[in-house]
Amino acid sequence: MTDVCSRQAGTNGRQKITKNEKKNYKVTAATPIAVVVVVVVVVVVVVVVVVVVVVVVVVVVVVVVVVVVEVVLAI
C-alpha cells in the first residue's frame, strides 16, 4: 500500500487509486463520527486528568499552609 501521507504531500506524484484504497477512502469518509468520538473521549480524559491534578495540588498546598501556620503559631 502506498503512503497516503506522502501522496497528500505530493511526493509520489499522481498515482492510480487501487480498489483497496477506494474502500479505505470510503471508510475514512464514512467515519468522521468515530474520529469525533475518539477526539471527544481524549479531550474528556485530558480534562479529567487536569482537574484531578489541580485538586491534588490545591489539597497539598492547603495542607502545607495549615502545617506552616500551626508551626508558626506554635512558636
N, CA, C and O atoms as a GROMACS GRO file, in nm:
protein
  300
    1MET      N    1   0.085  -0.119   0.000
    1MET     CA    2   0.000   0.000   0.000
    1MET      C    3   0.089   0.124   0.000
    1MET      O    4   0.187   0.132   0.073
    2THR      N    5   0.052   0.220  -0.082
    2THR     CA    6   0.134   0.340  -0.090
    2THR      C    7   0.106   0.427   0.031
    2THR      O    8   0.002   0.415   0.096
    3ASP      N    9   0.200   0.514   0.061
    3ASP     CA   10   0.187   0.601   0.178
    3ASP      C   11   0.091   0.714   0.146
    3ASP      O   12   0.118   0.797   0.058
    4VAL      N   13  -0.020   0.718   0.216
    4VAL     CA   14  -0.122   0.820   0.190
    4VAL      C   15  -0.067   0.958   0.222
    4VAL      O   16  -0.094   1.055   0.151
    5CYS      N   17   0.012   0.967   0.331
    5CYS     CA   18   0.066   1.097   0.371
    5CYS      C   19   0.157   1.153   0.263
    5CYS      O   20   0.150   1.271   0.229
    6SER      N   21   0.244   1.066   0.208
    6SER     CA   22   0.336   1.116   0.107
    6SER      C   23   0.261   1.152  -0.019
    6SER      O   24   0.301   1.243  -0.092
    7ARG      N   25   0.151   1.081  -0.048
    7ARG     CA   26   0.072   1.118  -0.166
    7ARG      C   27   0.008   1.254  -0.143
    7ARG      O   28   0.005   1.337  -0.233
    8GLN      N   29  -0.045   1.277  -0.022
    8GLN     CA   30  -0.107   1.406   0.006
    8GLN      C   31  -0.004   1.518  -0.003
    8GLN      O   32  -0.035   1.629  -0.046
    9ALA      N   33   0.119   1.488   0.038
    9ALA     CA   34   0.224   1.589   0.030
    9ALA      C   35   0.271   1.610  -0.113
    9ALA      O   36   0.341   1.707  -0.142
   10GLY      N   37   0.234   1.518  -0.204
   10GLY     CA   38   0.268   1.535  -0.345
   10GLY      C   39   0.404   1.479  -0.381
   10GLY      O   40   0.455   1.509  -0.489
   11THR      N   41   0.465   1.398  -0.293
   11THR     CA   42   0.599   1.349  -0.323
   11THR      C   43   0.594   1.232  -0.421
   11THR      O   44   0.689   1.210  -0.496
   12ASN      N   45   0.482   1.157  -0.420
   12ASN     CA   46   0.474   1.041  -0.508
   12ASN      C   47   0.419   1.076  -0.646
   12ASN      O   48   0.414   0.991  -0.734
   13GLY      N   49   0.378   1.198  -0.665
   13GLY     CA   50   0.317   1.235  -0.793
   13GLY      C   51   0.178   1.174  -0.804
   13GLY      O   52   0.122   1.127  -0.706
   14ARG      N   53   0.123   1.176  -0.924
   14ARG     CA   54  -0.012   1.122  -0.944
   14ARG      C   55  -0.006   0.972  -0.961
   14ARG      O   56   0.074   0.920  -1.039
   15GLN      N   57  -0.091   0.903  -0.886
   15GLN     CA   58  -0.095   0.758  -0.897
   15GLN      C   59  -0.241   0.715  -0.902
   15GLN      O   60  -0.331   0.785  -0.855
   16LYS      N   61  -0.262   0.598  -0.961
   16LYS     CA   62  -0.397   0.543  -0.963
   16LYS      C   63  -0.432   0.491  -0.824
   16LYS      O   64  -0.348   0.435  -0.753
   17ILE      N   65  -0.556   0.512  -0.786
   17ILE     CA   66  -0.602   0.463  -0.657
   17ILE      C   67  -0.653   0.321  -0.676
   17ILE      O   68  -0.739   0.296  -0.761
   18THR      N   69  -0.601   0.228  -0.598
   18THR     CA   70  -0.644   0.089  -0.612
   18THR      C   71  -0.781   0.071  -0.547
   18THR      O   72  -0.830   0.158  -0.475
   19LYS      N   73  -0.841  -0.045  -0.575
   19LYS     CA   74  -0.973  -0.072  -0.517
   19LYS      C   75  -0.969  -0.072  -0.365
   19LYS      O   76  -1.059  -0.020  -0.299
   20ASN      N   77  -0.862  -0.129  -0.310
   20ASN     CA   78  -0.850  -0.132  -0.164
   20ASN      C   79  -0.845   0.009  -0.108
   20ASN      O   80  -0.907   0.039  -0.006
   21GLU      N   81  -0.770   0.095  -0.175
   21GLU     CA   82  -0.760   0.232  -0.126
   21GLU      C   83  -0.894   0.304  -0.140
   21GLU      O   84  -0.930   0.387  -0.056
   22LYS      N   85  -0.968   0.272  -0.246
   22LYS     CA   86  -1.102   0.332  -0.259
   22LYS      C   87  -1.187   0.290  -0.141
   22LYS      O   88  -1.260   0.372  -0.084
   23LYS      N   89  -1.178   0.162  -0.103
   23LYS     CA   90  -1.252   0.116   0.015
   23LYS      C   91  -1.208   0.194   0.137
   23LYS      O   92  -1.290   0.238   0.217
   24ASN      N   93  -1.077   0.210   0.150
   24ASN     CA   94  -1.026   0.283   0.267
   24ASN      C   95  -1.076   0.427   0.267
   24ASN      O   96  -1.113   0.481   0.372
   25TYR      N   97  -1.077   0.488   0.150
   25TYR     CA   98  -1.125   0.626   0.144
   25TYR      C   99  -1.273   0.632   0.180
   25TYR      O  100  -1.316   0.723   0.251
   26LYS      N  101  -1.350   0.536   0.132
   26LYS     CA  102  -1.492   0.533   0.169
   26LYS      C  103  -1.506   0.517   0.319
   26LYS      O  104  -1.588   0.584   0.382
   27VAL      N  105  -1.426   0.428   0.376
   27VAL     CA  106  -1.434   0.405   0.521
   27VAL      C  107  -1.397   0.532   0.596
   27VAL      O  108  -1.466   0.573   0.690
   28THR      N  109  -1.286   0.596   0.554
   28THR     CA  110  -1.244   0.715   0.625
   28THR      C  111  -1.345   0.827   0.604
   28THR      O  112  -1.366   0.909   0.693
   29ALA      N  113  -1.408   0.832   0.488
   29ALA     CA  114  -1.507   0.936   0.464
   29ALA      C  115  -1.634   0.910   0.545
   29ALA      O  116  -1.704   1.004   0.584
   30ALA      N  117  -1.663   0.781   0.571
   30ALA     CA  118  -1.785   0.747   0.640
   30ALA      C  119  -1.767   0.747   0.792
   30ALA      O  120  -1.864   0.731   0.865
   31THR      N  121  -1.643   0.766   0.840
   31THR     CA  122  -1.622   0.756   0.984
   31THR      C  123  -1.568   0.884   1.048
   31THR      O  124  -1.484   0.877   1.137
   32PRO      N  125  -1.614   1.001   1.005
   32PRO     CA  126  -1.573   1.120   1.082
   32PRO      C  127  -1.636   1.120   1.220
   32PRO      O  128  -1.581   1.178   1.314
   33ILE      N  129  -1.753   1.054   1.232
   33ILE     CA  130  -1.821   1.049   1.362
   33ILE      C  131  -1.733   0.973   1.462
   33ILE      O  132  -1.718   1.015   1.576
   34ALA      N  133  -1.676   0.861   1.418
   34ALA     CA  134  -1.589   0.784   1.506
   34ALA      C  135  -1.468   0.868   1.546
   34ALA      O  136  -1.425   0.865   1.662
   35VAL      N  137  -1.412   0.941   1.451
   35VAL     CA  138  -1.297   1.027   1.481
   35VAL      C  139  -1.337   1.132   1.584
   35VAL      O  140  -1.263   1.157   1.679
   36VAL      N  141  -1.454   1.193   1.564
   36VAL     CA  142  -1.502   1.295   1.658
   36VAL      C  143  -1.520   1.233   1.797
   36VAL      O  144  -1.484   1.294   1.898
   37VAL      N  145  -1.577   1.112   1.801
   37VAL     CA  146  -1.598   1.045   1.929
   37VAL      C  147  -1.464   1.022   1.999
   37VAL      O  148  -1.450   1.046   2.119
   38VAL      N  149  -1.365   0.973   1.923
   38VAL     CA  150  -1.233   0.948   1.981
   38VAL      C  151  -1.174   1.078   2.034
   38VAL      O  152  -1.120   1.082   2.145
   39VAL      N  153  -1.183   1.186   1.954
   39VAL     CA  154  -1.128   1.314   1.996
   39VAL      C  155  -1.198   1.361   2.124
   39VAL      O  156  -1.132   1.407   2.217
   40VAL      N  157  -1.331   1.349   2.128
   40VAL     CA  158  -1.406   1.393   2.246
   40VAL      C  159  -1.365   1.312   2.368
   40VAL      O  160  -1.346   1.368   2.476
   41VAL      N  161  -1.350   1.180   2.350
   41VAL     CA  162  -1.309   1.096   2.463
   41VAL      C  163  -1.171   1.138   2.513
   41VAL      O  164  -1.149   1.150   2.633
   42VAL      N  165  -1.079   1.161   2.419
   42VAL     CA  166  -0.944   1.202   2.458
   42VAL      C  167  -0.949   1.335   2.533
   42VAL      O  168  -0.884   1.351   2.636
   43VAL      N  169  -1.026   1.430   2.482
   43VAL     CA  170  -1.037   1.561   2.546
   43VAL      C  171  -1.095   1.546   2.687
   43VAL      O  172  -1.046   1.608   2.781
   44VAL      N  173  -1.199   1.464   2.700
   44VAL     CA  174  -1.261   1.444   2.832
   44VAL      C  175  -1.161   1.383   2.929
   44VAL      O  176  -1.151   1.426   3.044
   45VAL      N  177  -1.086   1.282   2.882
   45VAL     CA  178  -0.986   1.219   2.969
   45VAL      C  179  -0.882   1.321   3.012
   45VAL      O  180  -0.844   1.327   3.129
   46VAL      N  181  -0.834   1.402   2.916
   46VAL     CA  182  -0.733   1.503   2.948
   46VAL      C  183  -0.789   1.602   3.051
   46VAL      O  184  -0.721   1.637   3.147
   47VAL      N  185  -0.913   1.647   3.030
   47VAL     CA  186  -0.974   1.743   3.123
   47VAL      C  187  -0.986   1.682   3.262
   47VAL      O  188  -0.956   1.747   3.362
   48VAL      N  189  -1.030   1.555   3.269
   48VAL     CA  190  -1.043   1.489   3.398
   48VAL      C  191  -0.908   1.479   3.467
   48VAL      O  192  -0.896   1.507   3.587
   49VAL      N  193  -0.805   1.441   3.391
   49VAL     CA  194  -0.670   1.430   3.450
   49VAL      C  195  -0.624   1.565   3.501
   49VAL      O  196  -0.569   1.575   3.611
   50VAL      N  197  -0.645   1.671   3.421
   50VAL     CA  198  -0.604   1.806   3.463
   50VAL      C  199  -0.678   1.846   3.590
   50VAL      O  200  -0.617   1.901   3.682
   51VAL      N  201  -0.808   1.820   3.596
   51VAL     CA  202  -0.887   1.856   3.714
   51VAL      C  203  -0.835   1.782   3.836
   51VAL      O  204  -0.820   1.840   3.944
   52VAL      N  205  -0.808   1.651   3.820
   52VAL     CA  206  -0.757   1.572   3.932
   52VAL      C  207  -0.623   1.628   3.979
   52VAL      O  208  -0.600   1.641   4.100
   53VAL      N  209  -0.535   1.661   3.885
   53VAL     CA  210  -0.404   1.715   3.922
   53VAL      C  211  -0.420   1.847   3.996
   53VAL      O  212  -0.354   1.871   4.096
   54VAL      N  213  -0.509   1.934   3.945
   54VAL     CA  214  -0.532   2.064   4.010
   54VAL      C  215  -0.585   2.043   4.151
   54VAL      O  216  -0.540   2.110   4.245
   55VAL      N  217  -0.680   1.952   4.168
   55VAL     CA  218  -0.737   1.927   4.301
   55VAL      C  219  -0.628   1.876   4.395
   55VAL      O  220  -0.619   1.922   4.510
   56VAL      N  221  -0.545   1.782   4.348
   56VAL     CA  222  -0.437   1.730   4.432
   56VAL      C  223  -0.341   1.841   4.471
   56VAL      O  224  -0.301   1.851   4.587
   57VAL      N  225  -0.304   1.926   4.374
   57VAL     CA  226  -0.212   2.037   4.404
   57VAL      C  227  -0.274   2.130   4.506
   57VAL      O  228  -0.207   2.173   4.600
   58VAL      N  229  -0.403   2.164   4.490
   58VAL     CA  230  -0.470   2.254   4.585
   58VAL      C  231  -0.472   2.192   4.725
   58VAL      O  232  -0.444   2.260   4.823
   59VAL      N  233  -0.504   2.063   4.733
   59VAL     CA  234  -0.507   1.996   4.863
   59VAL      C  235  -0.370   1.998   4.927
   59VAL      O  236  -0.357   2.027   5.046
   60VAL      N  237  -0.266   1.969   4.849
   60VAL     CA  238  -0.129   1.969   4.902
   60VAL      C  239  -0.094   2.109   4.952
   60VAL      O  240  -0.038   2.124   5.061
   61VAL      N  241  -0.126   2.212   4.873
   61VAL     CA  242  -0.094   2.349   4.912
   61VAL      C  243  -0.168   2.385   5.042
   61VAL      O  244  -0.108   2.444   5.132
   62VAL      N  245  -0.295   2.349   5.052
   62VAL     CA  246  -0.372   2.380   5.173
   62VAL      C  247  -0.311   2.310   5.293
   62VAL      O  248  -0.296   2.370   5.400
   63VAL      N  249  -0.276   2.182   5.277
   63VAL     CA  250  -0.215   2.108   5.388
   63VAL      C  251  -0.084   2.173   5.430
   63VAL      O  252  -0.058   2.190   5.550
   64VAL      N  253  -0.001   2.210   5.333
   64VAL     CA  254   0.127   2.273   5.365
   64VAL      C  255   0.104   2.405   5.437
   64VAL      O  256   0.171   2.433   5.536
   65VAL      N  257   0.010   2.486   5.388
   65VAL     CA  258  -0.019   2.616   5.452
   65VAL      C  259  -0.067   2.593   5.594
   65VAL      O  260  -0.023   2.663   5.686
   66VAL      N  261  -0.157   2.498   5.615
   66VAL     CA  262  -0.208   2.471   5.750
   66VAL      C  263  -0.095   2.428   5.843
   66VAL      O  264  -0.086   2.475   5.956
   67VAL      N  265  -0.010   2.340   5.794
   67VAL     CA  266   0.103   2.294   5.876
   67VAL      C  267   0.196   2.410   5.910
   67VAL      O  268   0.238   2.424   6.024
   68VAL      N  269   0.228   2.492   5.811
   68VAL     CA  270   0.316   2.606   5.835
   68VAL      C  271   0.254   2.701   5.935
   68VAL      O  272   0.322   2.748   6.027
   69VAL      N  273   0.125   2.731   5.920
   69VAL     CA  274   0.057   2.822   6.013
   69VAL      C  275   0.059   2.764   6.154
   69VAL      O  276   0.086   2.836   6.249
   70GLU      N  277   0.032   2.635   6.168
   70GLU     CA  278   0.034   2.572   6.300
   70GLU      C  279   0.173   2.580   6.362
   70GLU      O  280   0.187   2.608   6.481
   71VAL      N  281   0.277   2.554   6.280
   71VAL     CA  282   0.414   2.560   6.331
   71VAL      C  283   0.446   2.702   6.375
   71VAL      O  284   0.504   2.723   6.482
   72VAL      N  285   0.408   2.802   6.291
   72VAL     CA  286   0.437   2.942   6.325
   72VAL      C  287   0.362   2.981   6.452
   72VAL      O  288   0.420   3.047   6.539
   73LEU      N  289   0.236   2.942   6.464
   73LEU     CA  290   0.158   2.976   6.583
   73LEU      C  291   0.212   2.904   6.706
   73LEU      O  292   0.209   2.957   6.817
   74ALA      N  293   0.261   2.782   6.686
   74ALA     CA  294   0.316   2.706   6.798
   74ALA      C  295   0.441   2.775   6.852
   74ALA      O  296   0.468   2.771   6.972
   75ILE      N  297   0.517   2.838   6.761
   75ILE     CA  298   0.637   2.910   6.807
   75ILE      C  299   0.591   3.039   6.871
   75ILE      O  300   0.673   3.118   6.917
   0.00000   0.00000   0.00000
